[in-house]
Amino acid sequence: MSPDPQVVCYDCMIKASAEEKGISIAAAEKQRNSALRTTNLFIDHKMKEYLSFAPKSDFEDLDEVNHILKYVTNVWNTFDIKEKDRMARKKEEELIVIFENVKMNWSYLIEAPPQKRNNPCRCGSGKKYKVCCLIREENEKAELEKWKRFDSWVIRKGMALLEESEELNLVELFQFYCGKKRAAEAKRYGITEKDVEEFNEWLMNDYFAPDEQTPYVLGRLLAKNNLSGDERKLVEGRIAAPKSVYLVTFIKKGTGALLRNFFDHEEVFVYDQMMSESTQPGYAIFVRIFTAGKFHLLSGGHISYPPAYLNEKLKEILKAYRKSGRTDGVNSFLRHNGYIFGRLL
């Protein structure tokens, strides 16, 4: 907090908004009231949706209210100002239809009490927990670890391919990835281990050679034909997954987190223990999410950013997207222009 904080009254805030938008104070106040109405309607609708999903008639206590409210608010914050302004001009019945189409992953927020091995399984099978759902849960953990192990092998093979390549000029590619400003800073102050990690991640997943439609490394891994069936699926999953911007909407400590894409609002649960312990809900993260069997894994770093920092970065990405002239969505644009993140970090 600033050592000399300034408190802005409601009237002053409305006046500043009116001056910024070039509209009357009455119009600015009307817009603010419409925005508050829309926000409150979304929160109210989604809180009721949770109760219907649970299912229960009311919240158990204030802790549960805050638990769900934080998730709902984080989801609402993935809509940018322009989207919210468009919503604020719609009637209530139109908004309800829009809000019903905003998919929420309530099941991850419901904490089931721990089960004892010899107790009846809560699934209702009549069997003991240890011979029913415990086996399924342990099998799922083993399968997840299997996919993570295969992915580490894919990364190793990709890095080996890079080391063997005589086609790539790594110095030129690093300068291209960072852009002039960041490359000059790296030259002046030195390249950090984090710089190298970010560059290698881009080079393996997002570098496209001229006139090629598949990322250089991933495409050549497939062409070498020395991958197992599961490794091939992981490479194909990475090829389909651009690096993008996600908001952390919910964290399950020690397991992973729900991440919602800023551009298409798709949300998935990502299994990543490190991320679940190094970030917090409401923060943004620049990563790629790819499928691994029935799970989602991520690649691309674990540094998270507060919303105030993110706003400027989103503007840069959207500016580059508009300049490109493409109309197929920001994520499709980022699939071939992942170097943008090297210039934002």
C-alpha positions as CSV (number, residue, x, y, z in Angstrom):
1,M,0.0,0.0,0.0
2,S,1.1,3.5,-0.7
3,P,2.5,5.4,2.3
4,D,0.0,8.2,1.4
5,P,-3.1,6.4,0.3
6,Q,-5.9,8.4,-1.4
7,V,-9.5,7.6,-0.8
8,V,-11.8,8.3,-3.7
9,C,-15.4,9.0,-2.9
10,Y,-18.2,7.5,-5.0
11,D,-19.1,10.9,-6.7
12,C,-15.5,11.5,-7.6
13,M,-15.2,8.0,-9.1
14,I,-18.3,8.5,-11.2
15,K,-17.1,11.9,-12.3
16,A,-13.7,10.5,-13.3
17,S,-15.4,7.7,-15.3
18,A,-17.6,10.2,-17.1
19,E,-14.6,12.3,-18.1
20,E,-12.6,9.3,-19.3
21,K,-15.5,8.0,-21.5
22,G,-16.6,11.5,-22.6
23,I,-20.2,11.0,-21.3
24,S,-22.4,12.8,-18.8
25,I,-22.2,12.0,-15.0
26,A,-25.8,10.7,-15.2
27,A,-24.8,8.3,-18.0
28,A,-21.7,7.1,-16.1
29,E,-23.8,6.5,-13.0
30,K,-26.3,4.5,-15.1
31,Q,-23.5,2.4,-16.6
32,R,-22.1,1.7,-13.2
33,N,-25.4,0.6,-11.8
34,S,-26.0,-1.6,-14.8
35,A,-22.6,-3.2,-14.3
36,L,-23.3,-3.9,-10.6
37,R,-26.7,-5.3,-11.5
38,T,-25.1,-7.7,-14.0
39,T,-22.3,-8.8,-11.6
40,N,-24.8,-9.4,-8.7
41,L,-27.1,-11.3,-11.0
42,F,-24.2,-13.6,-12.1
43,I,-23.1,-14.3,-8.6
44,D,-26.7,-14.9,-7.4
45,H,-27.4,-17.3,-10.3
46,K,-24.2,-19.3,-9.8
47,M,-24.6,-19.5,-6.1
48,K,-28.0,-21.0,-6.6
49,E,-26.6,-23.3,-9.3
50,Y,-24.1,-24.7,-6.8
51,L,-26.9,-25.4,-4.2
52,S,-28.8,-27.3,-6.9
53,F,-25.7,-29.3,-7.8
54,A,-24.7,-30.1,-4.2
55,P,-27.7,-30.7,-3.7
56,K,-28.8,-28.8,-0.7
57,S,-31.4,-26.1,0.2
58,D,-28.9,-23.7,1.8
59,F,-25.3,-23.1,2.7
60,E,-24.0,-24.8,5.9
61,D,-22.1,-21.8,7.2
62,L,-20.3,-18.6,6.2
63,D,-17.1,-20.5,5.4
64,E,-18.9,-22.5,2.7
65,V,-20.5,-19.2,1.3
66,N,-17.0,-17.6,1.1
67,H,-15.5,-20.8,-0.4
68,I,-18.0,-20.9,-3.3
69,L,-18.2,-17.1,-3.7
70,K,-14.5,-16.9,-4.3
71,Y,-14.7,-19.4,-7.1
72,V,-17.7,-17.7,-8.7
73,T,-16.0,-14.3,-8.5
74,N,-12.8,-15.6,-10.1
75,V,-14.8,-17.1,-13.0
76,W,-16.6,-13.7,-13.4
77,N,-13.2,-12.0,-13.5
78,T,-12.2,-13.9,-16.7
79,F,-14.7,-11.8,-18.6
80,D,-13.0,-8.6,-19.8
81,I,-14.5,-5.1,-19.5
82,K,-15.9,-5.1,-23.0
83,E,-17.7,-8.4,-22.5
84,K,-19.2,-7.1,-19.2
85,D,-20.3,-3.9,-20.8
86,R,-22.1,-5.8,-23.5
87,M,-23.8,-8.0,-20.9
88,A,-24.8,-4.9,-18.9
89,R,-26.9,-3.7,-21.8
90,K,-29.0,-6.9,-21.9
91,K,-32.2,-7.7,-20.2
92,E,-32.3,-10.0,-17.2
93,E,-33.9,-12.9,-19.1
94,E,-31.2,-12.7,-21.7
95,L,-28.4,-12.6,-19.1
96,I,-29.8,-15.7,-17.4
97,V,-29.5,-17.6,-20.7
98,I,-25.9,-16.4,-21.1
99,F,-25.0,-17.3,-17.5
100,E,-26.5,-20.8,-17.8
101,N,-24.0,-21.4,-20.6
102,V,-21.0,-20.5,-18.4
103,K,-19.9,-24.0,-17.3
104,M,-18.8,-24.4,-13.7
105,N,-16.8,-27.3,-12.3
106,W,-18.6,-27.6,-8.9
107,S,-17.5,-31.2,-8.2
108,Y,-14.0,-30.1,-7.4
109,L,-15.2,-27.7,-4.7
110,I,-17.2,-30.3,-2.8
111,E,-14.9,-31.7,-0.1
112,A,-16.0,-35.3,0.8
113,P,-15.0,-36.4,4.3
114,P,-12.2,-39.0,4.4
115,Q,-13.3,-42.6,4.3
116,K,-11.8,-45.4,6.5
117,R,-10.7,-48.5,4.8
118,N,-13.2,-50.8,6.4
119,N,-16.2,-48.5,6.3
120,P,-19.0,-49.0,3.7
121,C,-18.0,-47.2,0.5
122,R,-20.0,-43.9,0.1
123,C,-20.7,-44.8,-3.6
124,G,-23.5,-47.1,-2.3
125,S,-22.2,-50.3,-3.7
126,G,-22.5,-52.1,-0.3
127,K,-18.8,-53.0,-0.4
128,K,-16.1,-51.8,2.0
129,Y,-14.2,-48.8,0.8
130,K,-10.9,-50.7,0.6
131,V,-12.3,-53.1,-2.0
132,C,-14.3,-50.6,-3.9
133,C,-13.5,-46.9,-4.7
134,L,-10.1,-47.0,-2.9
135,I,-8.9,-49.4,-5.6
136,R,-10.2,-47.1,-8.3
137,E,-8.6,-44.0,-6.7
138,E,-5.2,-45.8,-6.4
139,N,-5.4,-47.0,-10.0
140,E,-6.1,-43.4,-11.1
141,K,-3.1,-42.1,-9.2
142,A,-0.9,-44.8,-10.8
143,E,-2.2,-43.9,-14.2
144,L,-1.5,-40.2,-13.7
145,E,2.0,-41.0,-12.6
146,K,2.4,-43.1,-15.7
147,W,1.5,-40.3,-18.0
148,K,3.8,-37.9,-16.2
149,R,6.6,-40.3,-16.6
150,F,5.9,-40.7,-20.3
151,D,5.8,-37.0,-20.7
152,S,9.2,-36.6,-19.0
153,W,10.6,-39.1,-21.6
154,V,9.0,-37.0,-24.4
155,I,10.7,-33.9,-23.1
156,R,14.0,-35.7,-22.9
157,K,13.8,-36.9,-26.5
158,G,12.8,-33.5,-27.6
159,M,15.8,-31.8,-25.9
160,A,18.1,-34.5,-27.4
161,L,16.7,-33.8,-30.8
162,L,17.5,-30.1,-30.3
163,E,21.1,-30.8,-29.3
164,E,21.6,-33.0,-32.3
165,S,20.1,-30.5,-34.8
166,E,22.5,-28.6,-37.1
167,E,19.7,-26.6,-38.7
168,L,19.0,-24.2,-35.8
169,N,20.8,-21.0,-35.0
170,L,20.1,-20.9,-31.2
171,V,21.5,-17.4,-30.8
172,E,19.2,-15.9,-33.5
173,L,16.2,-17.9,-32.2
174,F,16.8,-16.6,-28.6
175,Q,16.9,-13.0,-29.9
176,F,13.7,-13.6,-31.9
177,Y,12.0,-15.2,-28.9
178,C,12.9,-12.4,-26.5
179,G,12.5,-9.4,-28.8
180,K,15.1,-6.6,-29.1
181,K,14.4,-5.1,-25.6
182,R,14.6,-8.2,-23.6
183,A,17.5,-9.6,-25.7
184,A,19.4,-6.4,-25.0
185,E,18.8,-6.8,-21.2
186,A,19.9,-10.4,-21.3
187,K,23.1,-9.3,-23.1
188,R,23.8,-6.6,-20.6
189,Y,22.9,-8.4,-17.4
190,G,23.4,-12.0,-18.4
191,I,21.0,-14.9,-19.2
192,T,19.4,-16.5,-16.1
193,E,18.5,-20.1,-15.7
194,K,14.8,-19.1,-15.9
195,D,15.5,-17.4,-19.3
196,V,17.0,-20.6,-20.6
197,E,14.1,-22.7,-19.3
198,E,11.5,-20.4,-20.8
199,F,13.3,-20.4,-24.2
200,N,13.7,-24.1,-24.3
201,E,10.0,-24.6,-23.5
202,W,9.1,-22.4,-26.4
203,L,11.7,-23.9,-28.7
204,M,10.4,-27.4,-28.1
205,N,6.7,-26.7,-28.3
206,D,6.1,-23.4,-30.2
207,Y,8.9,-22.9,-32.8
208,F,7.6,-23.3,-36.3
209,A,10.2,-23.5,-39.1
210,P,9.3,-21.4,-42.2
211,D,6.5,-23.0,-44.3
212,E,5.8,-25.7,-41.7
213,Q,2.5,-26.3,-40.0
214,T,3.7,-28.4,-37.2
215,P,6.1,-27.2,-34.4
216,Y,9.7,-28.1,-35.4
217,V,10.6,-30.4,-32.6
218,L,7.3,-32.1,-32.0
219,G,6.9,-32.7,-35.7
220,R,10.3,-34.3,-36.0
221,L,9.7,-36.4,-32.9
222,L,6.6,-37.9,-34.7
223,A,8.6,-38.3,-38.0
224,K,11.4,-40.3,-36.3
225,N,8.9,-43.0,-35.4
226,N,10.7,-44.1,-32.2
227,L,7.9,-43.2,-29.8
228,S,5.6,-45.5,-27.9
229,G,1.9,-45.3,-28.5
230,D,1.4,-43.3,-25.3
231,E,4.4,-41.0,-26.0
232,R,2.9,-40.3,-29.5
233,K,-0.4,-39.3,-27.9
234,L,1.4,-36.9,-25.6
235,V,3.3,-35.3,-28.5
236,E,0.0,-34.9,-30.4
237,G,-1.6,-33.4,-27.3
238,R,1.2,-30.8,-27.1
239,I,0.9,-30.0,-30.8
240,A,-2.8,-29.3,-30.3
241,A,-2.2,-27.1,-27.2
242,P,-1.1,-23.5,-27.6
243,K,0.4,-21.6,-24.7
244,S,-2.2,-19.2,-23.4
245,V,-3.4,-17.1,-20.5
246,Y,-5.4,-18.7,-17.7
247,L,-6.9,-17.5,-14.5
248,V,-6.5,-19.8,-11.4
249,T,-10.1,-20.1,-10.3
250,F,-9.7,-22.8,-7.6
251,I,-6.8,-24.7,-6.0
252,K,-6.9,-28.2,-4.5
253,K,-3.7,-28.1,-2.5
254,G,-1.3,-30.9,-3.2
255,T,-3.1,-32.0,-6.3
256,G,-3.8,-29.3,-8.9
257,A,-6.1,-26.4,-9.8
258,L,-8.9,-25.3,-12.0
259,L,-7.7,-23.0,-14.8
260,R,-10.0,-21.0,-17.0
261,N,-8.8,-19.6,-20.3
262,F,-9.2,-15.8,-20.7
263,F,-10.0,-16.0,-24.4
264,D,-12.5,-18.8,-24.8
265,H,-13.5,-19.3,-21.1
266,E,-12.9,-23.1,-21.2
267,E,-12.0,-24.4,-17.8
268,V,-10.2,-27.6,-16.9
269,F,-8.6,-29.2,-13.8
270,V,-4.9,-29.6,-14.2
271,Y,-3.0,-32.1,-12.1
272,D,0.2,-30.3,-11.0
273,Q,1.2,-30.4,-7.4
274,M,3.9,-27.7,-7.7
275,M,1.5,-25.2,-9.2
276,S,-1.1,-25.9,-6.5
277,E,1.4,-24.9,-3.9
278,S,3.0,-21.9,-5.6
279,T,0.1,-19.8,-6.8
280,Q,-3.2,-18.6,-5.5
281,P,-6.8,-18.2,-6.7
282,G,-7.4,-15.1,-8.7
283,Y,-3.9,-15.0,-10.2
284,A,-3.1,-15.5,-13.8
285,I,-0.6,-17.9,-15.3
286,F,0.9,-18.3,-18.8
287,V,0.9,-22.0,-19.6
288,R,-0.1,-24.7,-22.1
289,I,-2.6,-27.3,-21.0
290,F,-2.5,-30.6,-22.9
291,T,-4.3,-33.9,-22.6
292,A,-2.6,-37.0,-21.2
293,G,-5.1,-39.9,-21.3
294,K,-8.1,-38.7,-19.3
295,F,-6.0,-36.1,-17.4
296,H,-4.8,-32.6,-18.2
297,L,-1.1,-31.7,-17.6
298,L,0.6,-28.3,-18.1
299,S,3.8,-27.0,-19.4
300,G,5.4,-23.6,-19.6
301,G,6.2,-22.4,-16.1
302,H,4.7,-21.8,-12.7
303,I,5.0,-18.0,-12.3
304,S,1.7,-16.4,-11.6
305,Y,0.7,-12.8,-11.9
306,P,-1.7,-10.5,-10.1
307,P,-4.6,-9.1,-12.2
308,A,-3.2,-5.6,-12.2
309,Y,0.0,-6.8,-13.8
310,L,-2.0,-9.0,-16.2
311,N,-4.2,-6.3,-17.7
312,E,-1.3,-4.7,-19.6
313,K,-0.1,-8.1,-20.9
314,L,-3.6,-9.0,-22.2
315,K,-3.7,-5.7,-24.1
316,E,-0.4,-6.5,-25.8
317,I,-1.6,-10.0,-26.8
318,L,-5.0,-8.6,-28.1
319,K,-3.2,-5.8,-30.0
320,A,-0.9,-8.4,-31.7
321,Y,-4.0,-10.5,-32.6
322,R,-5.9,-7.6,-34.1
323,K,-2.8,-6.6,-36.0
324,S,-2.4,-10.1,-37.5
325,G,-5.8,-9.8,-39.2
326,R,-6.9,-13.2,-38.1
327,T,-10.4,-14.0,-37.0
328,D,-10.2,-17.6,-35.8
329,G,-9.6,-16.7,-32.1
330,V,-6.7,-15.7,-29.9
331,N,-5.7,-19.2,-29.0
332,S,-5.4,-20.2,-32.6
333,F,-3.3,-17.1,-33.2
334,L,-1.0,-18.0,-30.2
335,R,-0.5,-21.5,-31.6
336,H,1.9,-20.0,-34.2
337,N,2.9,-16.9,-32.2
338,G,4.0,-18.3,-28.8
339,Y,7.1,-16.1,-28.9
340,I,4.9,-13.3,-27.7
341,F,5.2,-14.6,-24.2
342,G,8.9,-14.3,-24.3
343,R,8.5,-10.6,-24.9
344,L,5.9,-10.2,-22.1
345,L,7.7,-11.9,-19.2
